Protein backbone atom coordinates (compact mmCIF):
# COMPACT_ATOMS: atom_id res chain seq x y z
CA UNK A 1 0.00 0.00 0.00
CA UNK A 2 1.30 3.46 -0.90
CA UNK A 3 2.03 5.95 1.87
CA UNK A 4 0.18 9.29 1.96
CA UNK A 5 3.45 11.19 1.55
CA UNK A 6 6.43 9.95 -0.44
CA UNK A 7 9.37 9.20 1.90
CA UNK A 8 11.81 10.18 -0.85
CA UNK A 9 10.55 13.54 -2.11
CA UNK A 10 7.68 14.49 0.21
CA UNK A 11 5.02 14.72 -2.52
CA UNK A 12 1.42 13.70 -1.86
CA UNK A 13 0.76 10.20 -3.17
CA UNK A 14 -2.76 9.22 -4.30
CA UNK A 15 -4.38 6.25 -2.59
CA UNK A 16 -3.49 2.87 -4.17
CA UNK A 17 -0.79 4.43 -6.35
CA UNK A 18 1.89 2.11 -7.67
CA UNK A 19 4.57 4.82 -7.60
CA UNK A 20 5.09 8.42 -6.53
CA UNK A 21 3.85 10.83 -9.24
CA UNK A 22 6.76 13.21 -8.58
CA UNK A 23 9.90 11.09 -8.21
CA UNK A 24 8.74 7.61 -9.24
CA UNK A 25 9.64 5.90 -5.96
CA UNK A 26 7.86 2.62 -5.37
CA UNK A 27 7.91 -0.32 -2.91
CA UNK A 28 11.18 -1.59 -4.39
CA UNK A 29 12.92 1.79 -4.26
CA UNK A 30 11.85 3.10 -0.92
CA UNK A 31 8.27 2.43 0.16
CA UNK A 32 8.83 0.05 2.93
CA UNK A 33 7.96 0.15 6.60
CA UNK A 34 11.64 0.90 7.25
CA UNK A 35 11.66 3.87 4.88
CA UNK A 36 12.51 7.15 6.52
CA UNK A 37 12.24 10.81 5.58
CA UNK A 38 15.94 11.59 5.94
CA UNK A 39 16.25 12.66 2.29
CA UNK A 40 13.66 15.42 2.73
CA UNK A 41 16.01 17.71 4.65
CA UNK A 42 13.50 18.31 7.44
CA UNK A 43 14.83 19.36 10.85
CA UNK A 44 14.71 16.64 13.47
CA UNK A 45 13.74 16.90 17.12
CA UNK A 46 17.24 17.94 18.14
CA UNK A 47 17.21 20.96 15.79
CA UNK A 48 18.28 24.07 17.72
CA UNK A 49 16.52 27.05 16.14
CA UNK A 50 18.35 29.60 18.31
CA UNK A 51 21.70 28.17 17.21
CA UNK A 52 20.60 28.29 13.57
CA UNK A 53 19.59 31.96 13.87
CA UNK A 54 22.88 32.78 15.61
CA UNK A 55 24.90 31.07 12.85
CA UNK A 56 22.83 32.53 10.03
CA UNK A 57 22.48 36.11 11.22
CA UNK A 58 25.38 36.51 13.63
CA UNK A 59 25.34 37.20 17.32
CA UNK A 60 23.97 40.72 17.01
CA UNK A 61 20.55 41.53 18.35
CA UNK A 62 18.25 43.31 15.92
CA UNK A 63 18.08 47.07 16.30
CA UNK A 64 14.55 48.46 16.22
CA UNK A 65 14.05 50.85 13.37
CA UNK A 66 12.25 54.13 13.60
CA UNK A 67 12.22 57.53 12.05
CA UNK A 68 15.63 59.17 12.13
CA UNK A 69 15.73 62.36 14.24
CA UNK A 70 16.77 64.42 11.19
CA UNK A 71 13.41 63.70 9.58
CA UNK A 72 11.54 64.71 12.75
CA UNK A 73 13.40 68.04 12.80
CA UNK A 74 12.72 68.53 9.08
CA UNK A 75 9.01 67.82 9.56
CA UNK A 76 8.74 70.25 12.48
CA UNK A 77 10.58 72.99 10.57
CA UNK A 78 8.32 72.53 7.55
CA UNK A 79 5.25 72.66 9.78
CA UNK A 80 6.48 75.85 11.47
CA UNK A 81 7.28 77.40 8.07
CA UNK A 82 3.84 76.50 6.73
CA UNK A 83 2.11 77.90 9.81
CA UNK A 84 4.15 81.12 9.57
CA UNK A 85 3.26 81.51 5.90
CA UNK A 86 -0.43 80.77 6.59
CA UNK A 87 -0.84 83.30 9.45
CA UNK A 88 1.38 86.11 8.09
CA UNK A 89 0.39 86.26 4.45
ROZAMI-46366 format. One line per 5 residues: number of its first residue (from 0); for each residue y, x, z of C-alpha. Coordinates in pm, 1 decimal. Layout:
N
NUM) Y,X,Z  ...
% end
This chain:
89
0) 0.0,0.0,0.0  345.6,130.1,-90.0  595.3,202.6,187.0  928.8,17.6,196.5  1118.9,345.1,155.1
5) 995.2,643.4,-44.0  920.1,936.5,190.4  1017.9,1181.3,-85.0  1354.3,1055.1,-211.2  1449.2,767.9,21.4
10) 1471.6,502.5,-251.8  1370.4,142.0,-185.8  1020.3,76.2,-317.1  922.4,-276.3,-430.5  624.7,-437.7,-258.7
15) 286.6,-349.4,-416.5  443.3,-79.5,-634.9  210.7,188.9,-766.7  482.2,457.4,-759.8  842.0,509.4,-653.2
20) 1082.6,384.7,-923.7  1321.3,675.9,-857.8  1108.5,990.0,-820.6  760.7,874.4,-924.3  590.3,963.9,-595.9
25) 261.6,786.0,-537.0  -31.7,790.6,-291.5  -159.5,1118.1,-438.5  178.9,1291.9,-426.5  309.9,1184.6,-91.5
30) 242.8,826.9,16.0  4.7,882.9,293.4  15.5,796.5,659.9  89.7,1163.8,725.0  387.3,1166.2,487.6
35) 715.1,1250.5,651.6  1080.9,1224.2,557.5  1159.1,1594.4,593.8  1266.0,1624.9,228.9  1541.6,1366.0,273.5
40) 1770.5,1601.4,465.3  1831.3,1349.7,744.3  1936.0,1482.9,1085.0  1663.6,1471.2,1346.5  1689.7,1373.5,1711.7
45) 1793.8,1724.4,1814.1  2095.6,1721.1,1579.3  2406.6,1827.7,1771.8  2704.7,1652.3,1613.5  2959.9,1834.5,1831.1
50) 2817.1,2170.1,1721.4  2828.7,2060.2,1357.2  3195.6,1959.4,1387.1  3277.5,2287.6,1561.0  3106.7,2490.1,1284.9
55) 3252.9,2282.7,1002.7  3611.0,2248.3,1121.6  3650.8,2537.8,1363.4  3719.8,2533.9,1732.5  4072.2,2397.2,1701.4
60) 4152.9,2055.3,1835.2  4330.6,1825.2,1591.9  4707.0,1808.0,1630.2  4846.5,1454.8,1622.4  5085.0,1405.2,1337.4
65) 5412.8,1224.6,1360.3  5753.0,1222.0,1205.4  5917.0,1563.3,1212.8  6236.5,1572.7,1424.0  6442.2,1676.7,1119.1
70) 6370.0,1340.7,958.2  6471.1,1153.8,1275.2  6803.7,1339.7,1280.3  6853.1,1272.3,908.2  6781.9,900.7,956.1
75) 7025.1,874.5,1248.4  7299.3,1057.9,1057.2  7252.8,832.0,755.3  7266.1,525.4,978.4  7584.8,647.7,1146.6
80) 7739.6,727.9,806.6  7650.0,383.8,672.7  7790.0,210.6,981.5  8111.5,415.3,956.9  8151.2,326.1,590.4
85) 8076.8,-43.3,659.0  8329.8,-84.0,945.0  8611.0,137.9,808.6  8625.9,39.4,444.9
% end
